Amino acid sequence: MPVNDLIATPLLPEGYFVPKSRTVHPSTRMRELLKSEPYLFGPGVYDATGAQLVMYYGFKAVYFSGYSFAMGHVGSTDMDLYSSTEISDAARRVCSGLRKFQLTMAVGEPDKNIAPKHLDIPPVIADMDTGYGNIFNVARTTELYVQAGVAAAHIEDQVAPKRCGHIGGKALVPANEMVGKLRMARAVADDQGNKDFVLIARTDGLSAVDAPESSRGLTLAVERGLRYLDTGAPDLLWCEFPTSDREPVEKFSTEIRKRFPKANFAFNWSSSFKWFNDTNPLKFSELGEMGYKFIFITLGAQHAMGHGLSVLLQAMKDKQEQGYIELQRKEWANGADFPTKSHHFFSGVPYHHQVGKQYDAARLGKEFMEELPETKVV
């Protein structure tokens, strides 16, 4: 990163810097990226560590998934089994963790010749489900998200308790009820001083089995989408598709743009679809050309964690300690880039020693770092 794009901060020792983008509000940054990028992609995560890995590898957005949160923090499925305060507090920890991670990476680890890494903080887009109640529940949740530093959120038009868009039996609230929720979310964000807050309206009309309207399928989804855009409240429109088929995806954006030529969309490149069986899977670049400007994989981190931990557990069950040693060999192989191989480095121990010394914290500083052989400890 060019030196003129860096700034000093009192949260770093003298001579260390962070990107100027640290001072840009996440919502503002997301709007800038939506305009400048062919599409904005956000891997789906459910905790701060996952979000920090997304940031480490240079992705420009983080998607905070409700389904992943339900699995990772509640141990259950996506059927409205957590509250607004639970998920908003988790989102707050993710946003806070990203700001802290920028500082720890900006220090690096000088004693081990790990150079500073200057990372932009990706905006966090969070799941708001149905808003967890009526318009006043939406108001409270929006307020919590804005105060947490969340850049954007999406609200869906299912009845409560809702369910994952790929679980059968979905039903919709009346369109005017959803419109009220969108208007309230926008009003609260504006009142909180964040007029750049990005609002995403989601409709499950395409595969709902029950709705006040007589129409169903794509016709209902388009009708709902147009109603929501008519309010001027949402910045992006998301239709939840039941499969990875191309035709509905193309037709939805085409129909919406007949009335709103500049409409932009969000697309769930869903973990529920077996993309590996698709002979011609939708590419991110193709979606961007159709106007799907924000693309995300809801449960990417959950599946990666499930796979990686299962591999380790299977290996340890079969080979005991040798199973874990195999993991370490992969982490520490020459040329491998797994920043979590040293949990001390990834979590910011070098940063804490340096800044702790600067602020006269007890027992922090280079003199308190044990001199142990690198061949023996991380």
ABEGO torsion letter per residue (X at the ends): XBAAABBBBAABBBGBBBBAAAABBAAAAAAAAAAABABBBBBBBABAAAAAAAAAAGBABBBBBAAAAAAAAAGBBBAGABBAAAAAAAAAAAAAAAAAAAAAAAAEBAAAGBBBBBBBBBBBBBBAEAGGEBAAAAAAAAAAAAAAGBABBBBBABBOBBBBAABBGBBBBBAAAAAAAAAAAAAAAAAAGBAABBBBBBBAAAABABBABABBEAAAAAAAAAAAAAAGABABBBBBBABABAAAAAAAAAAAAAABAABBBBBBBBAABBAAABABBBBAAAAAAAGBABBBBAAAAAAAAAAAAAAAAAAAAAAEAAAAAAAAAAAABBGBBBAAABAAAAAGAAAAAAAAAAAGBBGBEAAABBBBBAAABX
